[in-house]
Amino acid sequence: MFLWAVCRQYFPHQLHNYISKYSSKIMRLIYPYIEISFPEYVGDHFRRSEAYTAIESYLSITTTERAKRLQAKMGYNNTKLILSLAEREEITDEFNGVKLWWFSSRISSTKKTISFYPADEEKRSYRLTFHCRHRQLITDSYLPFVIGEGKAIDVRKRQRKLYTNSPNFDYIEYRKLVWSHVPFEHPATFESIAMDPEMKREIIQDLMKFSKSKEYYAKIGKPWKRGYLLYGPPGTGKSTMIAAMANLLDYDVYDLELTAVKDNSALRKLLLNTTSKSIIVVEDIDCSLDLSGKRKADGASEGKEAEEEKKMMKGGDKEVSKVTLSGLLNCIDGLWSACGGEKVIVFTTNHVDKLDPALIRRGRMDKHIELSYCGYEGFKVLAKNYLGVESHPLFEDIHQLLEEKNISPADVAESLMPKKETENQVDACLENLVKDLKECKSKREMEEEEKQVKTKEAAQVANEGMLENGENMGDSKVTEEKEV
């Protein structure tokens, strides 16, 4: 090597390529092994590499009996330790009679700088070494096997989480602050939901079919996602339905608060940072933003926008969200919706008639589920859950009252909740429910009240439109006088 370093400068430049070509062949004879590195962070450092995470999970199973140095961390529910390969430790693996070596490495940065990314402070990676004659077997069979096994282990051992978006996050720190989470431990299941059994069966079949339709969605050319619109009066179990869907599919839940999102660009970054096997929830979407689809006159809207901008420049008003209906539609059903797969998008609302038809059309919200007042079948589910009974003499009276009265499942559950220890808790709770049902309003009264509310809202909208038209006419007259 010393002689080569001295003599190479005297060789003609044209011979360097030939020398390097034959020297590489000589090195292959001396060291016929290939090395593949899998760094922890790639690209923009915002996410860990999926390959690195899968390999880490795979080696956590295979290294417990072979490695001499391991590192441990607490697993799901802090009940079991998860062992993984310690740094600078090497183990052997075997696949179809071929021997391989895995090595864990970590390089710490010597520069003392402030960085938002762990990848800038230390670089971790796994290195795979194998003989060159097994290149095709390793790249075509072994590595896909390791990645698949690692992802399956992650799914089995992962702790499902409930995420919420952080308000006004900074783009530089958005990897850390864009979503905060807590363990998702909601116990709701479809068995405990008070609703019609046939409707419940239909929803379960639809969800299970979606979770197994990856190839079908690719075949028809659609992103692997599905939208559900849950609507109905308050207390009818919309949030409980979402929890039951997450427990059935074993998905994470992202509770998206639109009022905390700065603009359309921030909303796009939020949704891009969600993972697959997740449910993205926007509750009470009719109250989150002005998504009713009302179109205003161009002059009036421009004047109001100018006034709002002036107020924000002066600091007179608090900054509000600038997420628009078109921005939301592009994120859930545009080009950006194809980023990531196996996602369920759920909107909930108490007033479905207030939403823009473009927001809830088929293709965006594929399935509309109405969660209405409690029926007799739903009552029987609640009676079995809360009291452990499937039949009682008072069931006939309750059945008749439920056909005449409107009561939400939440109110029925509260009536069936035992308040104190007594000998006849079942009788006391059912009698309490009968009493509450008799005090409820009848269906006719509820329908009349709804009609009155709708007429009042329509009258208010008409009055506002007349006032806006009058203001616009007054403004136009003033501008004409100024021009004269």
Secondary structure by P-SEA (a helix, b strand, c coil): caaaaaccccccccaaaaaaaaaaaaaaaaccbbbbbbbccccccccccaaaaaaaaaaaaaacccccbbbbbbcccccbbbbccccccccccccccbbbbbbbbbbbbcccccccccccccccbbbbbbcccaaaaaaccaaaaaaaaaaaaaaaccccbbbbbbccccccccccccccccccccccccccccccaaaaaaaaaaaaaaaacaaaaaaaccccbbbbbbbbcccccaaaaaaaaaaaabbbbbbccccccccaaaaaaaaaaccccbbbbbcccccccccccccccaaaaaaaaaaaaaaaaaccccccccccaaaaaaaacccccccccbbbbbbbbcccccccccccccccccbbbbbccccaaaaaaaaaaacccccccaaaaaaaaaacccccaaaaaaaaccccccccaaaaaaaaaaaaaaacccaaaaaaaaaaaaaaaaaaaaaaaaaaaaaaaaaaaaaaaaac
